Structure formats: C-alpha cells, structure tokens
Amino acid sequence: MLDVALKEWAVVCDLLLEGKLAILLRKGGIHEAGGPGVFELEHSRFLLFPSWAHQKAQMIKEPYRARVQELSEPPTITFRGLGEVARVWQVKDRSRFDSLDDLHCWTPAHVDMRFSYKPERPLYLVAVRAYRLREPKTVANNPEYAGCKSWVPLRPGDTVDDSGASPVMNQAEFDRLLSCVDRVMS
C-alpha cells in the first residue's frame, strides 16, 4: 500500500502515465544520502498526485499545451499511477539540460523559471519509471492535501494498493533513456 504522493502538474502526471515523459525537474524534496554527491528524493516510490496549482499552458510545449487545464483545487483526486525513482542528477549546466529537449515537455521559459527559483538551491533531474495502477482510486481532496507542496502523506483510508501496477514504458526503452541522460549529465 502506498501512503505518500508526489504533487506534480496534472499534465505532467498524464504524460508520465502515457510513457511520453520519464523525467522530472525538482528543487525540493531531495537530500544527499550515502555521502556527498549522492542525491535521493525523500521517497523513492510514490503515487502521482495531479495538481492544477501553478500549471500554466504557456509553460508546456505546444504539442501538449491544449491539455493543460488551469483549475483551482478540485473536490476529489484520482490516483491513476505511481512513480519509482530510478536515478537523480544534479543539473549544474543549463546547456547540458537543453540538449535533452526532446525528453521533456517544458518550454524554455519554464526551465528558466526552475533555474531562477531559489538560485541558492540546486536543480535536479529525476528519472521516474511510471506505472499504471490496476484500479485507479478517487479520494476526497482533504484540506491537508491542498497547497503548494511536493510530498503529500495520505490519510489511512486514502492509501492505495499498488499491487498489479504495470510499467508504462518497457525496460529496454527506459534503460535507453537512462543511458542518454547519463551521457549528457556526466
């Protein structure tokens, strides 16, 4: 049973669960573990919590822009999938990240914003293997779930059975993506 979720733009959650995206940009929820230079998310396996807060169409590339809905917090949240962290890289060089343009959905303006936000904190690129839940689960969007935060601990009745979840990207395809990002980020 999964009892924690990562809040991410709804369109990004959709793209992850369609296998069109397998990387995330994060500034929060990451710490050094196992020594200097070894970075991990606070949780390595988590539900994908679709969020509409701060989601802006102009921050998503044209092919996906029409899918962006700018809403306030909905009364319910449907968990359709989960993510599992495969690798985390610290993004030290914008030009290296820019060479991965075909692997993500964000516009240059959004990437600029991510680099500029809290510049004293590093930006991370996270490879996430997404899985579709066997059965989606809809829960009330409780007040403690609302707001701008990375991690959402779920109430006991809202936990999700992740048994039988199926990967959206086959292993060979995911390994190719990891190799590509490794070459660029190393």
C-alpha positions, 0 to 999 in steps of 0.5 A: 500500500502506498501512503505518500504522493508526489504533487506534480502538474496534472499534465505532467502526471498524464504524460508520465502515465502515457510513457511520453515523459520519464523525467522530472525537474525538482528543487525540493524534496531531495537530500544527499544520502550515502555521502556527498554527491549522492542525491535521493528524493525523500521517497523513492516510490510514490503515487502521482498526485495531479495538481492544477496549482501553478500549471500554466499552458504557456509553460508546456510545449505546444504539442501538449499545451491544449491539455493543460487545464488551469483549475483551482483545487478540485473536490476529489483526486484520482490516483491513476499511477505511481512513480519509482525513482530510478536515478537523480542528477544534479543539473549544474549546466543549463546547456547540458539540460537543453540538449535533452529537449526532446525528453521533456515537455517544458518550454524554455521559459519554464526551465528558466523559471526552475533555474531562477527559483531559489538560485541558492538551491540546486536543480535536479533531474529525476528519472521516474519509471511510471506505472499504471495502477490496476484500479485507479482510486478517487479520494476526497481532496482533504484540506491537508492535501491542498497547497503548494507542496511536493510530498503529500502523506495520505490519510489511512483510508486514502492509501492505495494498493499498488499491487498489479501496477504495470510499467508504462514504458518497457525496460529496454526503452527506459534503460535507453533513456537512462543511458542518454541522460547519463551521457549528457549529465556526466 
